Amino acid sequence: MGGVIELFVIMLIVAAAAFAPLGYFIYKFTQKNAEPFGDIEPHGDSPSVVNDLAEKAIKSIKGLIAKNNK
């Protein structure tokens, strides 16, 4: 019987660790008028070097795929 109780306690600890990020997100989401991380800019409004590089890479890969399919 002691093994079952020990296993139950360990499972509770594992479950608490697994669902802690979800609980934190729900807490933050309900904290600031349904804005989980405060006031942020909508995606794509601000220039970004990483986004520009990703767009160039995607366009070049699409060009290579289109060239290979002809």
C-alpha positions as CSV (number, residue, x, y, z in Angstrom):
1,M,0.0,0.0,0.0
2,G,2.9,2.4,0.7
3,G,4.1,2.0,-2.9
4,V,0.7,3.1,-4.3
5,I,0.7,6.2,-2.1
6,E,4.3,7.0,-3.1
7,L,3.5,6.6,-6.8
8,F,0.4,8.8,-6.4
9,V,2.5,11.6,-4.8
10,I,5.1,11.3,-7.5
11,M,2.4,11.5,-10.2
12,L,0.9,14.6,-8.6
13,I,4.3,16.3,-8.6
14,V,4.9,15.4,-12.2
15,A,1.4,16.6,-13.2
16,A,1.9,19.9,-11.3
17,A,5.2,20.5,-13.2
18,A,3.6,19.6,-16.5
19,F,0.7,21.9,-16.2
20,A,2.5,24.8,-14.4
21,P,3.2,26.7,-17.7
22,L,-0.5,26.5,-18.7
23,G,-1.6,27.8,-15.3
24,Y,1.0,30.7,-15.6
25,F,-0.3,31.6,-19.0
26,I,-3.9,31.6,-17.9
27,Y,-2.9,33.8,-14.9
28,K,-1.1,36.3,-17.1
29,F,-3.9,36.3,-19.7
30,T,-6.6,37.2,-17.1
31,Q,-4.4,39.7,-15.4
32,K,-4.2,42.6,-18.0
33,N,-7.5,42.8,-19.8
34,A,-7.0,39.6,-21.9
35,E,-3.5,40.7,-23.0
36,P,-1.1,38.0,-21.8
37,F,2.1,40.0,-22.2
38,G,0.9,43.6,-22.0
39,D,0.7,46.0,-25.0
40,I,2.7,44.6,-27.9
41,E,2.7,45.6,-31.6
42,P,0.8,43.4,-33.9
43,H,2.9,41.0,-35.9
44,G,4.5,42.4,-39.0
45,D,4.2,46.1,-38.2
46,S,7.7,46.7,-37.1
47,P,10.7,46.0,-39.4
48,S,12.9,43.1,-38.5
49,V,16.2,41.8,-39.9
50,V,15.2,38.2,-39.1
51,N,11.9,38.5,-40.9
52,D,13.5,40.1,-43.9
53,L,16.1,37.3,-44.1
54,A,13.4,34.6,-43.7
55,E,11.4,36.2,-46.5
56,K,14.4,36.3,-48.8
57,A,15.2,32.7,-48.0
58,I,11.6,31.6,-48.7
59,K,11.5,33.4,-52.0
60,S,14.8,32.0,-53.1
61,I,13.7,28.4,-52.2
62,K,10.4,28.9,-54.0
63,G,12.4,30.1,-57.1
64,L,14.7,27.0,-57.0
65,I,11.7,24.7,-56.7
66,A,9.9,26.5,-59.5
67,K,13.1,26.2,-61.7
68,N,13.5,22.5,-60.9
69,N,9.9,21.7,-61.8
70,K,10.1,23.2,-65.3
